Amino acid sequence: MGFKVVVCYGHPEDPDAFDAHYRATHIPLARRIPGLSGYTWGKCSALDGGSPAYYSIASLSFPDAETMHAGLASKEMREAGRDVRNFATGGVTMFTQEVESVQGPVGDV
C-alpha cells in the first residue's frame, strides 16, 4: 500500500507552452519534494475518441501517509505549488489517494 498526490490539469490555453514549462521547470521542482518515491506524468486521451476531462495527470507517490503529509508540508511542495499558476491556465484539481494493489501474479485469481 502507498499514498499519492494526484494532480489533474485542465486543458491549457497553449499546450506547447504548458508542455515546455512543465518539463523544463515544474518537473525539476516537484522532484525535490522530500520523501517522494515515484513521480509519473502523462497526457490524457479518451477511449471513445472524444475530448478527455483533463489534459494531463501527474501522480506523486509516497511510501506511507506520514511521509506524504511531511512532503505536502515541505517548502519544496510550496515552491512547486506556487509554480502551478505559471503554466496551468486550464485549471487544476488535486487530491490524495491511498493506493492498494489488486493485481496478483499473472493467472492468479
OpenMM code with the backbone's topology and positions (N, CA, C; nanometers):
from openmm import Vec3, app, unit

residues = "MET GLY PHE LYS VAL VAL VAL CYS TYR GLY HIS PRO GLU ASP PRO ASP ALA PHE ASP ALA HIS TYR ARG ALA THR HIS ILE PRO LEU ALA ARG ARG ILE PRO GLY LEU SER GLY TYR THR TRP GLY LYS CYS SER ALA LEU ASP GLY GLY SER PRO ALA TYR TYR SER ILE ALA SER LEU SER PHE PRO ASP ALA GLU THR MET HIS ALA GLY LEU ALA SER LYS GLU MET ARG GLU ALA GLY ARG ASP VAL ARG ASN PHE ALA THR GLY GLY VAL THR MET PHE THR GLN GLU VAL GLU SER VAL GLN GLY PRO VAL GLY ASP VAL".split()
positions = [
    Vec3(0.0844, -0.1162, 0.0000),
    Vec3(0.0000, 0.0000, 0.0000),
    Vec3(0.0896, 0.1234, 0.0000),
    Vec3(0.0424, 0.2283, -0.0607),
    Vec3(0.1152, 0.3535, -0.0657),
    Vec3(0.0177, 0.4688, -0.0733),
    Vec3(0.0707, 0.5867, -0.0896),
    Vec3(-0.0122, 0.7065, -0.0963),
    Vec3(0.0362, 0.7934, -0.2108),
    Vec3(-0.0578, 0.8647, -0.2720),
    Vec3(-0.0255, 0.9515, -0.3846),
    Vec3(-0.0911, 1.0876, -0.3673),
    Vec3(-0.0260, 1.1860, -0.4258),
    Vec3(-0.0884, 1.3145, -0.4538),
    Vec3(-0.1121, 1.3121, -0.6041),
    Vec3(-0.2377, 1.3274, -0.6444),
    Vec3(-0.2740, 1.3238, -0.7853),
    Vec3(-0.3101, 1.4650, -0.8287),
    Vec3(-0.2516, 1.5088, -0.9402),
    Vec3(-0.2737, 1.6432, -0.9910),
    Vec3(-0.3297, 1.6318, -1.1320),
    Vec3(-0.4535, 1.6775, -1.1502),
    Vec3(-0.5222, 1.6702, -1.2794),
    Vec3(-0.5259, 1.8097, -1.3406),
    Vec3(-0.4633, 1.8259, -1.4551),
    Vec3(-0.4541, 1.9549, -1.5220),
    Vec3(-0.5601, 1.9665, -1.6308),
    Vec3(-0.6369, 2.0760, -1.6267),
    Vec3(-0.7334, 2.1040, -1.7320),
    Vec3(-0.6617, 2.1421, -1.8607),
    Vec3(-0.7388, 2.1559, -1.9666),
    Vec3(-0.6831, 2.1875, -2.0983),
    Vec3(-0.6275, 2.3300, -2.0996),
    Vec3(-0.4964, 2.3450, -2.1221),
    Vec3(-0.4342, 2.4772, -2.1178),
    Vec3(-0.4657, 2.5594, -2.2425),
    Vec3(-0.4519, 2.6911, -2.2291),
    Vec3(-0.4710, 2.7812, -2.3434),
    Vec3(-0.3672, 2.7543, -2.4514),
    Vec3(-0.2438, 2.7252, -2.4119),
    Vec3(-0.1337, 2.7000, -2.5055),
    Vec3(-0.0645, 2.5695, -2.4649),
    Vec3(-0.1064, 2.4575, -2.5245),
    Vec3(-0.0483, 2.3276, -2.4859),
    Vec3(0.1036, 2.3202, -2.5006),
    Vec3(0.1587, 2.3813, -2.6057),
    Vec3(0.3043, 2.3757, -2.6245),
    Vec3(0.3769, 2.4489, -2.5125),
    Vec3(0.3242, 2.5654, -2.4712),
    Vec3(0.3848, 2.6406, -2.3609),
    Vec3(0.3718, 2.5625, -2.2300),
    Vec3(0.2562, 2.4980, -2.2083),
    Vec3(0.2360, 2.4149, -2.0895),
    Vec3(0.3424, 2.3054, -2.0856),
    Vec3(0.3550, 2.2309, -2.1955),
    Vec3(0.4497, 2.1192, -2.2004),
    Vec3(0.5932, 2.1655, -2.1753),
    Vec3(0.6322, 2.2758, -2.2387),
    Vec3(0.7694, 2.3254, -2.2244),
    Vec3(0.7968, 2.3661, -2.0795),
    Vec3(0.7045, 2.4383, -2.0177),
    Vec3(0.7245, 2.4815, -1.8795),
    Vec3(0.7218, 2.3607, -1.7857),
    Vec3(0.6284, 2.2691, -1.8080),
    Vec3(0.6172, 2.1534, -1.7199),
    Vec3(0.7468, 2.0735, -1.7195),
    Vec3(0.7977, 2.0467, -1.8382),
    Vec3(0.9185, 1.9632, -1.8486),
    Vec3(1.0435, 2.0355, -1.7974),
    Vec3(1.0601, 2.1628, -1.8342),
    Vec3(1.1839, 2.2340, -1.8017),
    Vec3(1.1867, 2.2902, -1.6597),
    Vec3(1.0712, 2.3259, -1.6060),
    Vec3(1.0678, 2.3947, -1.4770),
    Vec3(0.9962, 2.3157, -1.3685),
    Vec3(0.8751, 2.2683, -1.3984),
    Vec3(0.7943, 2.2094, -1.2923),
    Vec3(0.8444, 2.0710, -1.2480),
    Vec3(0.8812, 1.9872, -1.3416),
    Vec3(0.9319, 1.8541, -1.3041),
    Vec3(1.0532, 1.8659, -1.2120),
    Vec3(1.1536, 1.9481, -1.2449),
    Vec3(1.2673, 1.9601, -1.1518),
    Vec3(1.2262, 2.0110, -1.0129),
    Vec3(1.1299, 2.1025, -1.0065),
    Vec3(1.0824, 2.1499, -0.8758),
    Vec3(1.0166, 2.0365, -0.7975),
    Vec3(0.9254, 1.9656, -0.8610),
    Vec3(0.8499, 1.8607, -0.7920),
    Vec3(0.9386, 1.7431, -0.7520),
    Vec3(1.0402, 1.7135, -0.8290),
    Vec3(1.1286, 1.6009, -0.7961),
    Vec3(1.2065, 1.6239, -0.6676),
    Vec3(1.2119, 1.7478, -0.6193),
    Vec3(1.2850, 1.7800, -0.4957),
    Vec3(1.1995, 1.7596, -0.3712),
    Vec3(1.0729, 1.7268, -0.3853),
    Vec3(0.9850, 1.7101, -0.2695),
    Vec3(1.0369, 1.5950, -0.1831),
    Vec3(1.0590, 1.6199, -0.0545),
    Vec3(1.1127, 1.5154, 0.0339),
    Vec3(1.0180, 1.3955, 0.0456),
    Vec3(1.0776, 1.2771, 0.0457),
    Vec3(1.0010, 1.1543, 0.0647),
    Vec3(0.9389, 1.0980, -0.0609),
    Vec3(0.9518, 1.1672, -0.1717),
    Vec3(0.8927, 1.1225, -0.2979),
    Vec3(0.9555, 0.9898, -0.3404),
    Vec3(0.8719, 0.8879, -0.3613),
    Vec3(0.9242, 0.7568, -0.4018),
    Vec3(0.8939, 0.7253, -0.5477),
    Vec3(0.8138, 0.8086, -0.6114),
    Vec3(0.7810, 0.7899, -0.7521),
    Vec3(0.7092, 0.9125, -0.8043),
    Vec3(0.7218, 0.9364, -0.9346),
    Vec3(0.6602, 1.0533, -0.9957),
    Vec3(0.6339, 1.0193, -1.1413),
    Vec3(0.5069, 1.0205, -1.1804),
    Vec3(0.4714, 0.9961, -1.3197),
    Vec3(0.3872, 1.1124, -1.3703),
    Vec3(0.3937, 1.1346, -1.5002),
    Vec3(0.3159, 1.2390, -1.5643),
    Vec3(0.2832, 1.1930, -1.7054),
    Vec3(0.1646, 1.2236, -1.7519),
    Vec3(0.1294, 1.1892, -1.8885),
    Vec3(0.0089, 1.2662, -1.9362),
    Vec3(-0.0028, 1.2753, -2.0678),
    Vec3(-0.1168, 1.3414, -2.1304),
    Vec3(-0.2315, 1.2421, -2.1429),
    Vec3(-0.3512, 1.2938, -2.1382),
    Vec3(-0.4710, 1.2097, -2.1404),
    Vec3(-0.5309, 1.2013, -2.2805),
    Vec3(-0.5968, 1.0904, -2.3063),
    Vec3(-0.6784, 1.0748, -2.4268),
    Vec3(-0.8003, 0.9928, -2.3871),
    Vec3(-0.9105, 1.0181, -2.4557),
    Vec3(-1.0356, 0.9494, -2.4241),
    Vec3(-1.0451, 0.8193, -2.5029),
    Vec3(-1.0951, 0.7160, -2.4409),
    Vec3(-1.1099, 0.5869, -2.5087),
    Vec3(-1.2101, 0.5935, -2.6230),
    Vec3(-1.3079, 0.6834, -2.6125),
    Vec3(-1.4096, 0.6936, -2.7169),
    Vec3(-1.3720, 0.7916, -2.8271),
    Vec3(-1.2504, 0.8460, -2.8230),
    Vec3(-1.2049, 0.9389, -2.9255),
    Vec3(-1.2477, 1.0828, -2.9010),
    Vec3(-1.3241, 1.1067, -2.7972),
    Vec3(-1.3678, 1.2423, -2.7644),
    Vec3(-1.2595, 1.3187, -2.6908),
    Vec3(-1.2989, 1.4278, -2.6320),
    Vec3(-1.2058, 1.5099, -2.5556),
    Vec3(-1.2043, 1.4619, -2.4101),
    Vec3(-1.0879, 1.4275, -2.3562),
    Vec3(-1.0831, 1.3807, -2.2175),
    Vec3(-1.1115, 1.4951, -2.1202),
    Vec3(-1.1489, 1.4608, -2.0006),
    Vec3(-1.1792, 1.5614, -1.8985),
    Vec3(-1.0556, 1.6432, -1.8623),
    Vec3(-0.9370, 1.5833, -1.8710),
    Vec3(-0.8143, 1.6519, -1.8333),
    Vec3(-0.7123, 1.6451, -1.9462),
    Vec3(-0.6253, 1.7445, -1.9504),
    Vec3(-0.5166, 1.7480, -2.0474),
    Vec3(-0.4068, 1.6504, -2.0066),
    Vec3(-0.3721, 1.6532, -1.8772),
    Vec3(-0.2680, 1.5633, -1.8271),
    Vec3(-0.2893, 1.5377, -1.6784),
    Vec3(-0.2253, 1.4318, -1.6302),
    Vec3(-0.2339, 1.3936, -1.4894),
    Vec3(-0.0948, 1.3558, -1.4405),
    Vec3(-0.0619, 1.4060, -1.3216),
    Vec3(0.0640, 1.3700, -1.2557),
    Vec3(0.0315, 1.2963, -1.1272),
    Vec3(0.1140, 1.1982, -1.0935),
    Vec3(0.0992, 1.1232, -0.9685),
    Vec3(0.2323, 1.1256, -0.8947),
    Vec3(0.2272, 1.1771, -0.7722),
    Vec3(0.3453, 1.1827, -0.6868),
    Vec3(0.3271, 1.0785, -0.5780),
    Vec3(0.4107, 0.9775, -0.5765),
    Vec3(0.3959, 0.8637, -0.4853),
    Vec3(0.4830, 0.8781, -0.3617),
    Vec3(0.4281, 0.8272, -0.2506),
    Vec3(0.4968, 0.8269, -0.1214),
    Vec3(0.4760, 0.6903, -0.0577),
    Vec3(0.5704, 0.6427, 0.0231),
    Vec3(0.5600, 0.5083, 0.0799),
    Vec3(0.4531, 0.4935, 0.1883),
    Vec3(0.4192, 0.6034, 0.2560),
    Vec3(0.3200, 0.5958, 0.3638),
    Vec3(0.2582, 0.7332, 0.3856),
    Vec3(0.1521, 0.7364, 0.4645),
    Vec3(0.0771, 0.8602, 0.4871),
    Vec3(0.1627, 0.9659, 0.5564),
    Vec3(0.2434, 0.9254, 0.6538),
    Vec3(0.3256, 1.0214, 0.7267),
    Vec3(0.4254, 1.0910, 0.6341),
    Vec3(0.4882, 1.0143, 0.5484),
    Vec3(0.5839, 1.0709, 0.4541),
    Vec3(0.5142, 1.1642, 0.3564),
    Vec3(0.3945, 1.1250, 0.3099),
    Vec3(0.3188, 1.2109, 0.2194),
    Vec3(0.2844, 1.3437, 0.2869),
    Vec3(0.2352, 1.3383, 0.4108),
    Vec3(0.1974, 1.4607, 0.4811),
    Vec3(0.3194, 1.5505, 0.5062),
    Vec3(0.4333, 1.4902, 0.5367),
    Vec3(0.5552, 1.5692, 0.5525),
    Vec3(0.5943, 1.6335, 0.4199),
    Vec3(0.5829, 1.5597, 0.3100),
    Vec3(0.6113, 1.6150, 0.1778),
    Vec3(0.5172, 1.7290, 0.1428),
    Vec3(0.3890, 1.7126, 0.1757),
    Vec3(0.2904, 1.8176, 0.1490),
    Vec3(0.3211, 1.9451, 0.2273),
    Vec3(0.3785, 1.9322, 0.3445),
    Vec3(0.4075, 2.0471, 0.4297),
    Vec3(0.5450, 2.1096, 0.4020),
    Vec3(0.6198, 2.0531, 0.3093),
    Vec3(0.7574, 2.0979, 0.2859),
    Vec3(0.7638, 2.2271, 0.2040),
    Vec3(0.8763, 2.2959, 0.2165),
    Vec3(0.8982, 2.4174, 0.1367),
    Vec3(0.9084, 2.3821, -0.0117),
    Vec3(0.9591, 2.2630, -0.0423),
    Vec3(0.9695, 2.2203, -0.1818),
    Vec3(0.8311, 2.2035, -0.2443),
    Vec3(0.7353, 2.1505, -0.1679),
    Vec3(0.5985, 2.1363, -0.2177),
    Vec3(0.5353, 2.2742, -0.2366),
    Vec3(0.5616, 2.3654, -0.1437),
    Vec3(0.5078, 2.5016, -0.1582),
    Vec3(0.5628, 2.5674, -0.2845),
    Vec3(0.6917, 2.5492, -0.3124),
    Vec3(0.7517, 2.6058, -0.4341),
    Vec3(0.6869, 2.5463, -0.5593),
    Vec3(0.6705, 2.4158, -0.5610),
    Vec3(0.6066, 2.3510, -0.6756),
    Vec3(0.4619, 2.3980, -0.6883),
    Vec3(0.3924, 2.4107, -0.5757),
    Vec3(0.2543, 2.4577, -0.5773),
    Vec3(0.2424, 2.5989, -0.6317),
    Vec3(0.3337, 2.6873, -0.5926),
    Vec3(0.3319, 2.8249, -0.6441),
    Vec3(0.3579, 2.8276, -0.7939),
    Vec3(0.4393, 2.7349, -0.8428),
    Vec3(0.4720, 2.7320, -0.9855),
    Vec3(0.3518, 2.6942, -1.0716),
    Vec3(0.2555, 2.6223, -1.0170),
    Vec3(0.1398, 2.5764, -1.0952),
    Vec3(0.0709, 2.6928, -1.1657),
    Vec3(0.0580, 2.8068, -1.0994),
    Vec3(-0.0116, 2.9208, -1.1614),
    Vec3(0.0639, 2.9759, -1.2823),
    Vec3(0.1912, 2.9384, -1.2990),
    Vec3(0.2703, 2.9867, -1.4117),
    Vec3(0.2418, 2.9140, -1.5430),
    Vec3(0.1724, 2.7997, -1.5379),
    Vec3(0.1506, 2.7240, -1.6617),
    Vec3(0.0139, 2.6576, -1.6715),
    Vec3(-0.0559, 2.6379, -1.5604),
    Vec3(-0.1820, 2.5622, -1.5604),
    Vec3(-0.3011, 2.6532, -1.5892),
    Vec3(-0.3054, 2.7074, -1.7110),
    Vec3(-0.4109, 2.8020, -1.7486),
    Vec3(-0.5476, 2.7355, -1.7641),
    Vec3(-0.5520, 2.6042, -1.7683),
    Vec3(-0.6785, 2.5313, -1.7804),
    Vec3(-0.7348, 2.4867, -1.6467),
    Vec3(-0.6718, 2.5303, -1.5375),
    Vec3(-0.7161, 2.4905, -1.4045),
    Vec3(-0.6508, 2.3610, -1.3602),
    Vec3(-0.6668, 2.3315, -1.2319),
    Vec3(-0.6042, 2.2131, -1.1755),
    Vec3(-0.6916, 2.1590, -1.0624),
    Vec3(-0.6981, 2.0271, -1.0534),
    Vec3(-0.7675, 1.9584, -0.9448),
    Vec3(-0.6655, 1.8677, -0.8782),
    Vec3(-0.6545, 1.8767, -0.7450),
    Vec3(-0.5571, 1.7954, -0.6714),
    Vec3(-0.6280, 1.7175, -0.5619),
    Vec3(-0.5826, 1.5948, -0.5405),
    Vec3(-0.6351, 1.5138, -0.4302),
    Vec3(-0.5314, 1.4125, -0.3885),
    Vec3(-0.5527, 1.3536, -0.2724),
    Vec3(-0.4655, 1.2454, -0.2276),
    Vec3(-0.5385, 1.1133, -0.2480),
    Vec3(-0.4603, 1.0080, -0.2555),
    Vec3(-0.5174, 0.8757, -0.2818),
    Vec3(-0.4391, 0.7705, -0.2049),
    Vec3(-0.5109, 0.6850, -0.1346),
    Vec3(-0.4493, 0.5675, -0.0746),
    Vec3(-0.4520, 0.4599, -0.1819),
    Vec3(-0.3364, 0.4018, -0.2106),
    Vec3(-0.3227, 0.3085, -0.3217),
    Vec3(-0.3073, 0.1663, -0.2690),
    Vec3(-0.3871, 0.0763, -0.3232),
    Vec3(-0.3799, -0.0646, -0.2879),
    Vec3(-0.3688, -0.1456, -0.4164),
    Vec3(-0.2667, -0.2264, -0.4279),
    Vec3(-0.2504, -0.3098, -0.5465),
    Vec3(-0.3500, -0.4255, -0.5420),
    Vec3(-0.4185, -0.4463, -0.6514),
    Vec3(-0.5131, -0.5578, -0.6606),
    Vec3(-0.4703, -0.6560, -0.7701),
    Vec3(-0.3532, -0.6328, -0.8293),
    Vec3(-0.3005, -0.7211, -0.9329),
    Vec3(-0.2061, -0.8213, -0.8698),
    Vec3(-0.2415, -0.9457, -0.8797),
    Vec3(-0.1521, -1.0512, -0.8322),
    Vec3(-0.0673, -1.1003, -0.9473),
    Vec3(0.0035, -1.2100, -0.9252),
    Vec3(0.0800, -1.2695, -1.0358),
    Vec3(-0.0131, -1.3065, -1.1515),
    Vec3(0.0392, -1.3046, -1.2715),
    Vec3(-0.0380, -1.3380, -1.3912),
    Vec3(-0.1030, -1.4754, -1.3723),
    Vec3(-0.2320, -1.4822, -1.3987),
    Vec3(-0.3051, -1.6076, -1.3847),
    Vec3(-0.3608, -1.6300, -1.2449),
    Vec3(-0.3241, -1.5450, -1.1493),
    Vec3(-0.3727, -1.5589, -1.0114),
    Vec3(-0.5146, -1.5044, -1.0036),
    Vec3(-0.6065, -1.5847, -0.9518),
    Vec3(-0.7460, -1.5417, -0.9409),
    Vec3(-0.7837, -1.5246, -0.7960),
] * unit.nanometer
topology = app.Topology()
chain = topology.addChain("A")
for resn in residues:
    res = topology.addResidue(resn, chain)
    for name in ("N", "CA", "C"):
        topology.addAtom(name, app.Element.getBySymbol(name[0]), res)
